[in-house]
Structures are given as C-alpha cells and as structure tokens.
Amino acid sequence: MTTSSESDDVGENWAGTYRYAARKVVTVNSVDEVANLVAAGGQVRALGTRHSFNDLADTSGTLIDLGALRFEPTIDESRQRVTVPAGMTYGHLGRILEERGWALANLGSLPHISVGGACATGTHGSGSHSQNLSAAVCAVELVVGRGGQLTLEEDDPRFPGGVVALGALGIATKITLRIEPTYQVRQDVFTDMAWSDLAKLDSIMDSSYSVSLFTRWNGIVDQVWLKSRVRDNNAEPARPSEGATPAANKVMSPASDELDNTTIQGGIPGSWNERLPHFRFDETPSNGNEIQSEYFVAREDGLAALRTLEPLARDFAPHLLISELRTVAADNLWLSPAYERDSLTIHFTWKNQPKAIRQLLPKIEEALKPFKARPHWGKWFAADGTEIAALYDQLPEFIALAHQLDPDGQFRNDYLSRVLGLEQRT
Ligand SMILES: Cc1cc2nc3c(=O)[nH]c(=O)nc-3n(C[C@H](O)[C@H](O)[C@H](O)COP(=O)(O)OP(=O)(O)OC[C@H]3O[C@@H](n4cnc5c(N)ncnc54)[C@H](O)[C@@H]3O)c2cc1C
C-alpha cells in the first residue's frame, strides 16, 4: 500500500482567489494515516477539492487531503444506501451509482466537489422539494480530536450537529448517503423572462424538479433552467412563465456565451448525474478566477428580499458575472443554512475584484438583515460571530459538541473563531 505524501507547497483554492496559510499538506491513503496525523497533536484540517472561496478549510498547521483515500463504494440495496470515501467527488460517485442502477436525489452545480467538503458546508442544488446534499447523509465516520474514531448515525442525538460541521468536529473519512433507483432528467432552457414575472416566483420555482434563474440584475432574468425528471413520454415541461422564451440555442452557459462546459440541454433526456449538475464533469466548471457569495432566505420572504436588493443592483451589477436563484427544502441539521426553513438562495458569482466585493458585501447583508439571511459557509460573506449566532438557534449545542469531540481545539482556525466564536488554543 502507498503511504502518505507531504508537501509544503500548500497552494490555492480552486478559483485561485485564496492562498492557504497552512504549513503543509499531507495526502493520505488510509484512515489509520488520518488518525495518526491527528493523534500526533497540533492543528489539522480536512481539505476537500478546494472549491470553497474563503479561509474555511485553512489551518495554521497541516491540511489533510483526502482525495487519495479511496475504496470501492459499497451499496446496501435493501436499505438504499451507499458508503463512500469522504474525499470522493460526486462526479466519480455519480458514474458508479448510475452504472449500478442507483442515483442520488440531487446534485450541486458542479460534480467536481468532494462529498466530504460539500456535506461539511451545506452545499445544495435546486428544487422546491430537494434538500441540500448534506441531508442525504445517514452516517458519518470521523477521526476526532486526539485521533479517536467515531461513527455518528442518524439515531445519535449528536448527528444533526455532525454533518454540516465545517470541519470543526474532525475529519470525515467515510460517509453513508441515501440513494434511490436511477432516473432520467431532461434540461430545458428558457431566455429573457421579464423581471416583473418574478411576482410569480413561487410558481416559477415549483414548475420543475429543479429550477435555476440566472440574472445580471438588468431588468430581465437572462435564463431559466428547468431540470425535470423524465416520465415515460418525455413530455416537455410547461413554460415557467408567459414571458419566458424557449432557448433557440441548444447550449447555454450561465455566465459566458463562450464557454461550452455545461451539461446537455435542449430537452434531451440523460442520466441524473449528467443533467442535475450545470457543469460537465469532464470540463472545467464556471469561469474560475472568480469569487462567490450566496444567501439563504425563507421561501416566503424570497420576493421581498429580491425587491430589497433591487436598488443596490446599480452598485453591485458592474462587479457581477452572474446571479443565480434556487430553492432548497428545509432540513434539521443544526448548521445547515436551510435549517428548519424552506429557502430561496440568492447567489452572486463576482468578478475577481476582492476590494470592491469586500465593500459591497456589508451593504448587501445590511439590506438582507430583516430576512435573517444565512450566508453560504464556503463563499464570501461579511457577517461576524454575533450576527451568525443570531441566525442559528442550535449554535450553542454545536459549540458544546465541538468541545466534546475536539477537546484540544485541533480543528479550529481563524474562520471558526471569527464566525462561530470557537476560540483557538493558545
Ligand atoms: C464553480 C463552483 C460552483 C459551486 N457551486 C455550488 C453549488 O451549486 N451549490 C453550493 O451550495 N455550493 C457551490 N459551490 C461551493 C462548494 O460546493 C462548497 O464550497 C464546497 O464546500 C466545496 O467542497 P470541497 O470538496 O471543495 O471542499 P473544500 O473547499 O476543500 O473544504 C470546504 C470545507 O469542508 C471541510 N471538509 C472537506 N472535506 C472534509 C472531510 N472529509 N471531513 C471534514 N471536513 C471536510 C474543509 O475542512 C472545509 O472546512 C461552488 C463552488 C465553485 C468553485
């Protein structure tokens, strides 16, 4: 068996917009190696596929890269579950599940992210009845502080704190996810929907299995992407609103007409894993060289939140590549941004203009304050610990759990101290 390798060239996040400050990165091949690294003491953090935009994954010590910790996923057909290595990407997992006739209920916009990294941050796709990816977790095996090992199952009272855990409780090595029999999806794109049609936001978002609205806040919704589960007759989905025009071009990219990296559109049915993500697994997703921010508001506040942001668009639109609106069904995971709240998510892909974005975010968050908007953990936001604490009723329970599972504070970092008030050890 190959053993771990280490490098002091810790590199950057995927977008190249954040350089990790960790001392080294160790690529591990086994759970024992993870346990030994943690048992050795000192600061450690799990690293997924580096798709977060902020310092969440970072540490003053060692980053543990789980991408090489591989084993064949095991499918429990009778219980409809799959157990996977936490560092596996959804793209690889999707191919394996599809080959064996199984599927996940939903996926995020890109399949390149790791299961561990996505579940740690409450990463989501879209769908009025689809919860975020973490809500598919039914067990997680962790290496906790001092190198101990623990499996959290759904009947454990700590489980709701142990999934969207921001890497604060330990390193997830194996994750068990709910699966269902495979299904087909078609993707249809509509263009140029009048902004005023957003008055019917709820019915638009309910019009397909998964709906994404793309806008540059310039008076129209540039594109509406409908992902529908295909029944026997592959029926065309209903127009999401009167004003939306079926796309003439069969290949549309949300942020740039020049990119051809999107999953197949034009109503051509395909397997769930090749239609639910926006981006193809064999291509580079999105633009790169970008910054992202995203806010979750309650579904019932969605339209009012958009109306509140409209007057600010003059300031933020010049810095925007694209905005996306999606829906996420409520769950019960303590730190999930959709905790006990069906949500509308308001996403911004920004140009790589950090200074301008840093100035804009407090204004956007001030405007969204009446809606108790919860920021995406892996993207840029300005809220501090006091503001975050007001958004998560279960935060004290989570902090207590972090103290219990990580008594020496090995997994803490600047982000957790700033955002959750988890003090760093001195
Ligand atoms: C182009 C692009 C598109 C995106 N689209 C979406 C989208 O559609 N929906 C959405 O919600 N988000 C989206 N994101 C954000 C992204 O999904 C999240 O930031 C996600 O956390 C990235 O996963 P990762 O594997 O890269 O994790 P990393 O960024 O490497 O790590 C994120 C966090 O997870 C922790 N972590 C990673 N692995 C483990 C583990 N095994 N055990 C414990 N903790 C772990 C890390 O310590 C860190 O705290 C997008 C990002 C990009 C770049």
The ligand as an ORCA input file, in Angstrom:
! r2SCAN-3c Opt
* xyz 0 1
  C     -17.542     26.724     -9.610
  C     -18.185     26.462     -8.273
  C     -19.534     26.148     -8.225
  C     -20.154     25.910     -6.987
  N     -21.470     25.556     -6.986
  C     -22.094     25.355     -5.801
  C     -23.461     24.965     -5.773
  O     -24.078     24.685     -6.797
  N     -24.069     24.878     -4.554
  C     -23.413     25.144     -3.410
  O     -24.032     25.087     -2.350
  N     -22.093     25.445     -3.404
  C     -21.432     25.543     -4.578
  N     -20.087     25.835     -4.581
  C     -19.371     25.878     -3.296
  C     -18.812     24.479     -2.960
  O     -19.728     23.478     -3.249
  C     -18.512     24.392     -1.459
  O     -17.644     25.404     -1.103
  C     -17.956     23.005     -1.058
  O     -17.690     23.035      0.314
  C     -16.690     22.650     -1.793
  O     -16.312     21.336     -1.490
  P     -14.782     20.935     -1.485
  O     -14.691     19.469     -1.565
  O     -14.059     21.729     -2.495
  O     -14.363     21.403     -0.015
  P     -13.176     22.370      0.449
  O     -13.411     23.708     -0.118
  O     -11.871     21.738      0.190
  O     -13.463     22.394      2.025
  C     -14.640     23.010      2.499
  C     -14.805     22.694      3.988
  O     -15.133     21.336      4.147
  C     -14.237     20.755      5.086
  N     -14.019     19.387      4.666
  C     -13.647     18.944      3.452
  N     -13.545     17.608      3.473
  C     -13.836     17.212      4.728
  C     -13.869     15.962      5.392
  N     -13.577     14.835      4.759
  N     -14.170     15.947      6.707
  C     -14.458     17.085      7.369
  N     -14.454     18.293      6.793
  C     -14.150     18.352      5.493
  C     -12.961     21.581      4.998
  O     -12.210     21.463      6.174
  C     -13.562     22.941      4.829
  O     -13.930     23.407      6.090
  C     -19.418     26.029     -5.785
  C     -18.048     26.324     -5.837
  C     -17.436     26.523     -7.069
  C     -15.972     26.803     -7.129
*
